[in-house]
Amino acid sequence: MTWRPAVILAFAFAAGIGCENVLGPFPCLFVVIGILCLIVPASFLYPKVFPVALIVLVFLCGAFAAWNDALLPLDHISFRLEMLKGRDVPVLCRVRSWPEKKNQGLAPKRVFTCDLERVEDQPCQGRVMVGLFGDANFVYGDRVRLVGKVSSPFDFSPGERMSYPAYLARQGIYALMHVKKTATRVLIEPQRGATWAGLTGCVRLRLQDVFNHYLSAGEAGLMNAMLLGPRGDIPAHVYDIFRRTGTAHIIAISGMNMTLTALGVIFFLGIFSIPRMPRAILAAVILAFYSSMAGNSAPVARSALMAIVVILSFVIERETDALNSLALAAVVLLAADPGQLVDIGCQLSFVCVLSLIVLTPLILEPFESWGWRQDHRLRWFLIESAAVTLAAFIGSAGILAYNFGYVAPVGLIVNLPVIPLMALVTALGATVMFAGLCFPWAAGYFALGLKVVLNISVGGLALASMAPVVSCSKMPPWLAVFYYVLLVAITVCFYHFRGQMTARAFIDKPMPL
């Protein structure tokens, strides 16, 4: 049995966060501290108890991280929302994201986030999402004065399992601000000097302009979501097509984008005979830049972190273990933002990757034992693709059924042809961006090919979206827990009996002379 300490520590850290969320900080901390007081002295007398003490300590760190993340200062904006509700108030703030144009509706606006400094000439902290109507040439880092209505986020589906205010709170946003077209907006202090976020934001805006120039509005919105992060310009009917076919993961920056980026950089540098270590380090730096350019959202950061861990493992010449790498990425992300534990996107990302690592070999093993891997390369490619799709479907089914109230079995069939097509779309999109910046005369030809492949893919998904879905909107939480407990039990049994059969087969083989 392979020892994977990172996996155990990741589970302990996540369990600490979950217990703090359920029990509250004080009961959880008192219980854990009491256990530590018993285990730590015993670990000096019995060295075998030391790993248990370490696991309990990591559990305590997870609980403390969740408690500390929930604390808000006394002058936080969330405590003043009721007093500010319904009237225009002046705020002094600093822009913390690049304004994005939203053209939906009759009144186009710019949306960005700001860190508050003062509200009505009183000190105030917190992050607010601003919807600004009219013109304003604000950029990341500007210090501005705005006048508008400040309110708490509206819950569009009260009582449901998904909450828009909770989604914004996980991003540190507790208030919304609407600035009318005629309201005051004054630049107090422009951004000074170059910053990492400012540089990546400028590059992203320039690349968005390339897509907007060579593609239609809907196509550009889809490519911006797939490669650059912003998803606000995807047409609603197109997003519904991806959702109903179980392929919504395609229109978000994921491990596929990061993998293609890293492989492209490593392959390009290999042409010039650059040693392995500089290639890997440069690929890791480019992935970090790409993640920041795409907004450093949770899915992007997870994919980038996982890819960087794998790449750097080659630098230090250590054999990579997929489960340990995944656990390390989980610990880093949860330590930075404990609220990601209850984020549906975070749960789906890790559960799908874990399913690919654990379930795919079990599904492929019978076909591999029949010799199809060596004798039938094309058939093996199709079977391997189907196994990956089935593993991801099995792993994500419980979370999708509980949170979204449906499961789309058609995704098992649709993902097989669509994922290779979307990989081609990703490669063509990256080529269009590069050509649009360096060789504008050639960008139009690549954009034409991108249009063809993208429309074929979306058209096929539109036909598949007519298939029925399995509705389970009233699924109780205990049933989702039972599903994953049963899945883990079955998987452990398969691996156990597989190990026994492998051992017997090895013993029964005649020893070679």
NUBANU-193698 format. One line per 2 residues: number of its first residue (from 1); their letters; for each residue x, y, z of C-alpha. Coordinates in nm, 2 decimals. Layout:
<atoms>
NUM = a = X/Y/Z ~ ... .
</atoms>
This chain:
<atoms>
1 = mt = 0.00/0.00/0.00 ~ 0.14/0.34/-0.10 .
3 = wr = 0.17/0.59/0.19 ~ 0.02/0.92/0.09 .
5 = pa = 0.05/1.17/0.39 ~ -0.08/1.47/0.19 .
7 = vi = -0.41/1.29/0.13 ~ -0.46/1.23/0.51 .
9 = la = -0.36/1.58/0.60 ~ -0.60/1.73/0.33 .
11 = fa = -0.89/1.52/0.47 ~ -0.80/1.64/0.83 .
13 = fa = -0.78/2.00/0.73 ~ -1.11/1.99/0.53 .
15 = ag = -1.28/1.80/0.83 ~ -1.17/2.09/1.06 .
17 = ig = -1.33/2.34/0.83 ~ -1.65/2.14/0.80 .
19 = ce = -1.68/2.09/1.18 ~ -1.63/2.46/1.24 .
21 = nv = -1.91/2.54/0.98 ~ -2.15/2.29/1.15 .
23 = lg = -2.07/2.32/1.52 ~ -1.94/2.68/1.54 .
25 = pf = -1.59/2.78/1.65 ~ -1.60/2.74/2.03 .
27 = pc = -1.74/2.39/2.07 ~ -1.51/2.26/1.79 .
29 = lf = -1.20/2.43/1.93 ~ -1.27/2.32/2.29 .
31 = vv = -1.31/1.96/2.19 ~ -1.00/1.95/1.97 .
33 = ig = -0.78/2.13/2.22 ~ -0.90/1.88/2.49 .
35 = il = -0.80/1.59/2.26 ~ -0.46/1.75/2.19 .
37 = cl = -0.40/1.78/2.56 ~ -0.44/1.40/2.59 .
39 = iv = -0.26/1.30/2.27 ~ 0.05/1.53/2.28 .
41 = pa = 0.19/1.40/2.62 ~ 0.11/1.04/2.51 .
43 = sf = 0.31/1.10/2.19 ~ 0.63/1.15/2.39 .
45 = ly = 0.58/0.82/2.57 ~ 0.45/0.63/2.26 .
47 = pk = 0.61/0.75/1.93 ~ 0.34/0.58/1.73 .
49 = vf = 0.09/0.82/1.87 ~ 0.27/1.12/1.71 .
51 = pv = 0.10/1.08/1.37 ~ -0.24/1.10/1.54 .
53 = al = -0.14/1.41/1.72 ~ -0.02/1.57/1.39 .
55 = iv = -0.35/1.48/1.23 ~ -0.55/1.64/1.52 .
57 = lv = -0.33/1.95/1.50 ~ -0.40/1.98/1.12 .
59 = fl = -0.77/1.94/1.20 ~ -0.74/2.22/1.45 .
61 = cg = -0.56/2.44/1.19 ~ -0.86/2.38/0.95 .
63 = af = -1.11/2.48/1.22 ~ -0.91/2.79/1.31 .
65 = aa = -0.87/2.89/0.94 ~ -1.25/2.87/0.89 .
67 = wn = -1.31/3.07/1.21 ~ -1.06/3.34/1.12 .
69 = da = -1.20/3.36/0.76 ~ -1.55/3.43/0.90 .
71 = ll = -1.44/3.72/1.12 ~ -1.52/4.07/1.00 .
73 = pl = -1.39/4.40/1.13 ~ -1.63/4.63/1.33 .
75 = dh = -1.63/4.89/1.05 ~ -1.72/4.64/0.78 .
77 = is = -1.98/4.74/0.52 ~ -2.20/4.44/0.61 .
79 = fr = -2.29/4.60/0.95 ~ -2.40/4.93/0.79 .
81 = le = -2.62/4.80/0.50 ~ -2.95/4.86/0.68 .
83 = ml = -2.86/5.22/0.76 ~ -2.76/5.29/0.39 .
85 = kg = -3.04/5.11/0.23 ~ -3.25/5.30/-0.02 .
87 = rd = -3.05/5.62/-0.06 ~ -2.75/5.75/-0.25 .
89 = vp = -2.43/5.76/-0.05 ~ -2.08/5.88/-0.14 .
91 = vl = -1.80/5.63/-0.11 ~ -1.42/5.65/-0.15 .
93 = cr = -1.27/5.32/-0.28 ~ -1.00/5.17/-0.48 .
95 = vr = -1.07/4.96/-0.80 ~ -0.96/4.60/-0.75 .
97 = sw = -1.07/4.44/-1.08 ~ -1.07/4.55/-1.44 .
99 = pe = -1.41/4.69/-1.54 ~ -1.60/4.46/-1.77 .
101 = kk = -1.86/4.59/-2.02 ~ -2.20/4.44/-1.99 .
103 = nq = -2.41/4.51/-2.30 ~ -2.72/4.30/-2.20 .
105 = gl = -3.04/4.51/-2.16 ~ -3.13/4.86/-2.26 .
107 = ap = -2.87/5.03/-2.04 ~ -2.51/4.90/-2.09 .
109 = kr = -2.29/4.92/-1.78 ~ -1.95/4.85/-1.64 .
111 = vf = -1.90/4.60/-1.36 ~ -1.60/4.59/-1.13 .
113 = tc = -1.51/4.54/-0.76 ~ -1.38/4.80/-0.52 .
115 = dl = -1.22/4.79/-0.18 ~ -1.39/5.05/0.04 .
117 = er = -1.20/5.32/0.23 ~ -1.47/5.56/0.35 .
119 = ve = -1.85/5.57/0.33 ~ -2.02/5.90/0.40 .
121 = dq = -1.69/6.03/0.52 ~ -1.66/5.76/0.78 .
123 = pc = -1.40/5.48/0.77 ~ -1.54/5.16/0.63 .
125 = qg = -1.39/4.83/0.51 ~ -1.51/4.56/0.28 .
127 = rv = -1.54/4.48/-0.09 ~ -1.83/4.59/-0.30 .
129 = mv = -1.94/4.50/-0.65 ~ -2.01/4.82/-0.85 .
131 = gl = -2.25/4.84/-1.15 ~ -2.17/5.17/-1.31 .
133 = fg = -2.40/5.31/-1.59 ~ -2.25/5.56/-1.84 .
135 = da = -1.89/5.64/-1.92 ~ -1.60/5.61/-1.68 .
137 = nf = -1.24/5.53/-1.78 ~ -1.14/5.37/-1.46 .
139 = vy = -0.87/5.10/-1.45 ~ -0.74/4.86/-1.20 .
141 = gd = -0.57/5.04/-0.90 ~ -0.75/5.38/-0.94 .
143 = rv = -0.87/5.55/-0.63 ~ -1.22/5.69/-0.71 .
145 = rl = -1.52/5.86/-0.55 ~ -1.86/5.73/-0.64 .
147 = vg = -2.21/5.82/-0.54 ~ -2.48/5.55/-0.56 .
149 = kv = -2.72/5.31/-0.38 ~ -2.55/5.05/-0.17 .
151 = ss = -2.75/4.73/-0.09 ~ -2.71/4.37/0.01 .
153 = pf = -2.71/4.11/-0.27 ~ -3.06/3.99/-0.36 .
155 = df = -3.13/3.62/-0.31 ~ -3.30/3.51/-0.64 .
157 = sp = -3.40/3.17/-0.50 ~ -3.47/3.19/-0.13 .
159 = ge = -3.48/2.85/0.04 ~ -3.29/2.68/-0.24 .
161 = rm = -2.96/2.51/-0.20 ~ -2.77/2.76/-0.42 .
163 = sy = -2.76/3.12/-0.29 ~ -2.63/3.42/-0.48 .
165 = pa = -2.53/3.61/-0.16 ~ -2.34/3.32/-0.03 .
167 = yl = -2.16/3.29/-0.37 ~ -2.05/3.65/-0.35 .
169 = ar = -1.96/3.62/0.02 ~ -1.71/3.34/-0.07 .
171 = qg = -1.54/3.60/-0.30 ~ -1.53/3.85/-0.01 .
173 = iy = -1.82/4.06/-0.16 ~ -2.10/4.15/0.09 .
175 = al = -2.26/4.45/-0.09 ~ -2.36/4.58/-0.43 .
177 = mh = -2.35/4.94/-0.55 ~ -2.55/5.09/-0.84 .
179 = vk = -2.42/5.41/-0.98 ~ -2.67/5.59/-1.21 .
181 = kt = -2.56/5.75/-1.54 ~ -2.60/6.10/-1.40 .
183 = at = -2.44/6.02/-1.06 ~ -2.10/6.15/-0.95 .
185 = rv = -1.79/5.95/-1.05 ~ -1.45/6.12/-0.98 .
187 = li = -1.10/5.99/-1.03 ~ -0.91/6.09/-0.71 .
189 = ep = -0.58/5.92/-0.76 ~ -0.47/5.72/-1.07 .
191 = qr = -0.29/5.39/-1.05 ~ 0.08/5.45/-1.00 .
193 = ga = 0.35/5.21/-1.13 ~ 0.31/4.87/-1.28 .
195 = tw = 0.16/4.59/-1.08 ~ 0.12/4.22/-1.15 .
197 = ag = -0.26/4.24/-1.16 ~ -0.25/4.56/-1.37 .
199 = lt = -0.03/4.39/-1.63 ~ -0.23/4.07/-1.65 .
201 = gc = -0.55/4.28/-1.67 ~ -0.42/4.48/-1.96 .
203 = vr = -0.32/4.17/-2.15 ~ -0.66/4.01/-2.09 .
205 = lr = -0.84/4.32/-2.23 ~ -0.62/4.33/-2.53 .
207 = lq = -0.69/3.96/-2.60 ~ -1.07/4.01/-2.55 .
209 = dv = -1.05/4.29/-2.82 ~ -0.89/4.03/-3.06 .
211 = fn = -1.19/3.79/-3.02 ~ -1.44/4.08/-3.04 .
213 = hy = -1.28/4.20/-3.36 ~ -1.27/3.86/-3.55 .
215 = ls = -1.58/3.68/-3.41 ~ -1.94/3.76/-3.36 .
217 = ag = -2.07/3.87/-3.02 ~ -2.19/3.53/-2.91 .
219 = ea = -1.88/3.35/-3.04 ~ -1.65/3.60/-2.87 .
221 = gl = -1.84/3.57/-2.54 ~ -1.80/3.19/-2.55 .
223 = mn = -1.43/3.21/-2.64 ~ -1.37/3.47/-2.37 .
225 = am = -1.53/3.24/-2.11 ~ -1.33/2.94/-2.23 .
227 = ll = -0.99/3.10/-2.25 ~ -0.99/3.43/-2.06 .
229 = gp = -1.24/3.39/-1.77 ~ -1.53/3.64/-1.81 .
231 = rg = -1.86/3.45/-1.86 ~ -2.10/3.74/-1.86 .
233 = di = -2.13/3.77/-2.24 ~ -2.23/3.41/-2.31 .
235 = pa = -2.58/3.41/-2.46 ~ -2.83/3.26/-2.21 .
237 = hv = -2.97/3.00/-2.46 ~ -2.61/2.88/-2.54 .
239 = yd = -2.53/2.84/-2.17 ~ -2.86/2.65/-2.12 .
241 = if = -2.75/2.41/-2.40 ~ -2.42/2.33/-2.22 .
243 = rr = -2.60/2.29/-1.89 ~ -2.87/2.05/-2.02 .
245 = tg = -2.61/1.83/-2.19 ~ -2.38/1.81/-1.88 .
247 = ta = -2.10/1.99/-2.06 ~ -2.10/2.32/-1.87 .
249 = hi = -1.75/2.24/-1.75 ~ -1.62/2.30/-2.10 .
251 = ia = -1.70/2.67/-2.10 ~ -1.49/2.74/-1.79 .
253 = is = -1.11/2.75/-1.78 ~ -1.01/2.41/-1.66 .
255 = gm = -0.72/2.16/-1.65 ~ -0.75/2.12/-2.03 .
257 = nm = -0.65/2.48/-2.09 ~ -0.37/2.47/-1.84 .
259 = tl = -0.24/2.14/-1.98 ~ -0.24/2.26/-2.33 .
261 = ta = -0.07/2.58/-2.23 ~ 0.20/2.40/-2.04 .
263 = lg = 0.26/2.14/-2.31 ~ 0.27/2.42/-2.58 .
265 = vi = 0.53/2.62/-2.38 ~ 0.75/2.31/-2.31 .
267 = ff = 0.73/2.19/-2.67 ~ 0.81/2.53/-2.81 .
269 = lg = 1.11/2.58/-2.59 ~ 1.23/2.23/-2.66 .
271 = if = 1.27/2.32/-3.03 ~ 1.56/2.55/-2.92 .
273 = si = 1.72/2.27/-2.71 ~ 1.66/2.45/-2.38 .
275 = pr = 1.73/2.23/-2.08 ~ 1.44/2.07/-1.89 .
277 = mp = 1.47/2.27/-1.57 ~ 1.44/2.62/-1.74 .
279 = ra = 1.16/2.50/-1.96 ~ 0.96/2.37/-1.66 .
281 = il = 1.02/2.68/-1.45 ~ 0.92/2.91/-1.74 .
283 = aa = 0.61/2.70/-1.80 ~ 0.51/2.74/-1.43 .
285 = vi = 0.56/3.12/-1.45 ~ 0.35/3.14/-1.76 .
287 = la = 0.07/2.93/-1.60 ~ 0.08/3.16/-1.30 .
289 = fy = 0.05/3.46/-1.53 ~ -0.23/3.29/-1.72 .
291 = ss = -0.42/3.22/-1.40 ~ -0.39/3.58/-1.29 .
293 = ma = -0.50/3.70/-1.63 ~ -0.81/3.49/-1.61 .
295 = gn = -0.91/3.64/-1.28 ~ -0.76/3.38/-1.04 .
297 = sa = -1.11/3.24/-0.98 ~ -1.13/2.91/-0.78 .
299 = pv = -1.14/2.68/-1.08 ~ -0.86/2.86/-1.26 .
301 = ar = -0.64/2.86/-0.95 ~ -0.71/2.49/-0.88 .
303 = sa = -0.61/2.39/-1.24 ~ -0.30/2.62/-1.24 .
305 = lm = -0.19/2.50/-0.90 ~ -0.23/2.13/-1.00 .
307 = ai = -0.04/2.18/-1.32 ~ 0.24/2.38/-1.15 .
309 = vv = 0.28/2.11/-0.88 ~ 0.32/1.84/-1.15 .
311 = il = 0.56/2.05/-1.36 ~ 0.78/2.14/-1.06 .
313 = sf = 0.80/1.78/-0.96 ~ 1.00/1.72/-1.28 .
315 = vi = 1.23/2.00/-1.18 ~ 1.33/1.84/-0.85 .
317 = er = 1.33/1.50/-1.03 ~ 1.07/1.34/-0.80 .
319 = et = 0.81/1.09/-0.91 ~ 0.47/1.24/-0.91 .
321 = da = 0.18/1.09/-0.73 ~ -0.16/1.21/-0.86 .
323 = ln = -0.34/1.18/-0.53 ~ -0.07/1.35/-0.33 .
325 = sl = -0.06/1.63/-0.59 ~ -0.43/1.67/-0.57 .
327 = al = -0.43/1.67/-0.19 ~ -0.15/1.93/-0.18 .
329 = aa = -0.35/2.16/-0.42 ~ -0.66/2.11/-0.19 .
331 = vv = -0.46/2.21/0.13 ~ -0.32/2.52/-0.04 .
333 = ll = -0.65/2.64/-0.17 ~ -0.84/2.57/0.15 .
335 = aa = -0.57/2.75/0.36 ~ -0.60/3.05/0.13 .
337 = dp = -0.99/3.04/0.13 ~ -1.16/2.80/0.36 .
339 = gq = -1.50/2.89/0.21 ~ -1.41/2.69/-0.10 .
341 = lv = -1.50/2.38/0.09 ~ -1.87/2.45/0.04 .
343 = di = -1.83/2.59/-0.31 ~ -2.00/2.36/-0.57 .
345 = gc = -1.75/2.43/-0.83 ~ -1.46/2.34/-0.60 .
347 = ql = -1.64/2.02/-0.49 ~ -1.70/1.92/-0.86 .
349 = sf = -1.34/1.99/-0.96 ~ -1.18/1.78/-0.69 .
351 = vc = -1.44/1.50/-0.71 ~ -1.41/1.47/-1.09 .
353 = vl = -1.03/1.46/-1.08 ~ -1.03/1.21/-0.79 .
355 = sl = -1.27/1.00/-0.99 ~ -1.05/1.01/-1.30 .
357 = iv = -0.75/0.90/-1.08 ~ -0.92/0.62/-0.90 .
359 = lt = -1.21/0.49/-1.12 ~ -1.06/0.51/-1.47 .
361 = pl = -0.80/0.23/-1.41 ~ -1.07/0.01/-1.27 .
363 = il = -1.29/0.06/-1.58 ~ -0.99/0.01/-1.82 .
365 = ep = -0.85/-0.30/-1.65 ~ -1.07/-0.56/-1.82 .
367 = fe = -1.00/-0.42/-2.16 ~ -0.63/-0.40/-2.09 .
369 = sw = -0.62/-0.76/-1.98 ~ -0.77/-0.86/-2.31 .
371 = gw = -0.47/-0.70/-2.49 ~ -0.67/-0.42/-2.66 .
373 = rq = -0.41/-0.16/-2.55 ~ -0.14/-0.30/-2.77 .
375 = dh = -0.34/-0.47/-3.05 ~ -0.62/-0.21/-3.12 .
377 = rl = -0.48/0.14/-3.08 ~ -0.79/0.32/-3.23 .
379 = rw = -1.03/0.11/-3.03 ~ -0.82/0.17/-2.72 .
381 = fl = -0.84/0.54/-2.77 ~ -1.22/0.53/-2.79 .
383 = ie = -1.25/0.30/-2.49 ~ -1.01/0.52/-2.28 .
385 = sa = -1.21/0.83/-2.37 ~ -1.53/0.66/-2.27 .
387 = av = -1.38/0.54/-1.94 ~ -1.27/0.89/-1.85 .
389 = tl = -1.62/1.03/-1.93 ~ -1.79/0.75/-1.73 .
391 = aa = -1.56/0.80/-1.43 ~ -1.62/1.18/-1.42 .
393 = fi = -2.00/1.12/-1.46 ~ -2.00/0.87/-1.17 .
395 = gs = -1.80/1.10/-0.95 ~ -2.01/1.41/-1.01 .
397 = ag = -2.35/1.26/-1.02 ~ -2.43/1.29/-0.65 .
399 = il = -2.32/1.66/-0.63 ~ -2.51/1.75/-0.95 .
401 = ay = -2.83/1.57/-0.84 ~ -2.83/1.73/-0.49 .
403 = nf = -2.74/2.09/-0.59 ~ -2.90/2.12/-0.93 .
405 = gy = -3.18/1.88/-0.91 ~ -3.11/1.69/-1.23 .
407 = va = -2.86/1.45/-1.39 ~ -2.80/1.45/-1.77 .
409 = pv = -2.71/1.09/-1.88 ~ -2.68/1.22/-2.24 .
411 = gl = -2.35/1.38/-2.13 ~ -2.20/1.03/-2.13 .
413 = iv = -2.24/1.01/-2.50 ~ -2.19/1.38/-2.59 .
415 = nl = -1.86/1.42/-2.41 ~ -1.69/1.17/-2.63 .
417 = pv = -1.69/1.37/-2.95 ~ -1.73/1.72/-2.79 .
419 = ip = -1.42/1.71/-2.57 ~ -1.17/1.65/-2.86 .
421 = lm = -1.35/1.92/-3.06 ~ -1.33/2.16/-2.77 .
423 = al = -0.96/2.09/-2.74 ~ -0.93/2.18/-3.10 .
425 = vt = -1.13/2.50/-3.03 ~ -0.90/2.58/-2.75 .
427 = al = -0.59/2.54/-2.97 ~ -0.75/2.75/-3.25 .
429 = ga = -0.85/3.02/-3.00 ~ -0.50/3.04/-2.87 .
431 = tv = -0.37/3.07/-3.22 ~ -0.62/3.34/-3.31 .
433 = mf = -0.51/3.54/-3.00 ~ -0.14/3.50/-3.09 .
435 = ag = -0.20/3.59/-3.45 ~ -0.42/3.88/-3.37 .
437 = lc = -0.13/4.03/-3.16 ~ 0.16/3.95/-3.38 .
439 = fp = 0.03/3.87/-3.74 ~ -0.31/4.04/-3.79 .
441 = wa = -0.30/3.95/-4.16 ~ -0.32/3.58/-4.07 .
443 = ag = -0.56/3.60/-3.77 ~ -0.87/3.61/-4.00 .
445 = yf = -0.79/3.27/-4.16 ~ -0.75/3.11/-3.82 .
447 = al = -1.07/3.28/-3.70 ~ -1.26/3.13/-3.99 .
449 = gl = -1.15/2.78/-3.89 ~ -1.24/2.86/-3.53 .
451 = kv = -1.59/2.97/-3.63 ~ -1.65/2.64/-3.82 .
453 = vl = -1.54/2.41/-3.54 ~ -1.71/2.61/-3.27 .
455 = ni = -2.05/2.62/-3.45 ~ -2.03/2.25/-3.53 .
457 = sv = -1.97/2.18/-3.16 ~ -2.25/2.40/-3.03 .
459 = gg = -2.49/2.28/-3.30 ~ -2.43/1.92/-3.20 .
461 = la = -2.48/2.01/-2.84 ~ -2.81/2.19/-2.93 .
463 = la = -2.94/1.86/-3.08 ~ -2.83/1.66/-2.78 .
465 = sm = -2.99/1.91/-2.54 ~ -3.33/1.79/-2.66 .
467 = ap = -3.28/1.46/-2.48 ~ -3.46/1.42/-2.14 .
469 = vv = -3.28/1.47/-1.81 ~ -3.33/1.28/-1.49 .
471 = sc = -3.51/1.51/-1.24 ~ -3.43/1.48/-0.87 .
473 = sk = -3.51/1.82/-0.73 ~ -3.63/1.68/-0.39 .
475 = mp = -3.32/1.47/-0.32 ~ -3.25/1.47/0.05 .
477 = pw = -2.89/1.53/0.17 ~ -2.86/1.20/0.34 .
479 = la = -2.91/1.03/0.00 ~ -2.62/1.22/-0.16 .
481 = vf = -2.40/1.12/0.14 ~ -2.51/0.75/0.11 .
483 = yy = -2.43/0.76/-0.27 ~ -2.07/0.86/-0.20 .
485 = vl = -2.03/0.63/0.10 ~ -2.15/0.34/-0.12 .
487 = lv = -1.92/0.45/-0.41 ~ -1.62/0.46/-0.18 .
489 = ai = -1.70/0.12/-0.03 ~ -1.74/-0.04/-0.38 .
491 = tv = -1.42/0.12/-0.50 ~ -1.22/0.00/-0.20 .
493 = cf = -1.36/-0.36/-0.24 ~ -1.26/-0.36/-0.61 .
495 = yh = -0.91/-0.25/-0.54 ~ -0.88/-0.50/-0.25 .
497 = fr = -0.99/-0.80/-0.46 ~ -0.79/-0.68/-0.75 .
499 = gq = -0.48/-0.68/-0.54 ~ -0.56/-1.04/-0.41 .
501 = mt = -0.62/-1.16/-0.77 ~ -0.30/-1.00/-0.89 .
503 = ar = -0.10/-1.16/-0.60 ~ -0.25/-1.51/-0.67 .
505 = af = -0.19/-1.47/-1.04 ~ 0.18/-1.38/-0.97 .
507 = id = 0.22/-1.68/-0.74 ~ 0.06/-1.92/-0.98 .
509 = kp = 0.29/-1.82/-1.27 ~ 0.58/-2.05/-1.33 .
511 = mp = 0.91/-1.91/-1.24 ~ 1.12/-1.82/-1.55 .
513 = l = 1.43/-2.03/-1.60 .
</atoms>
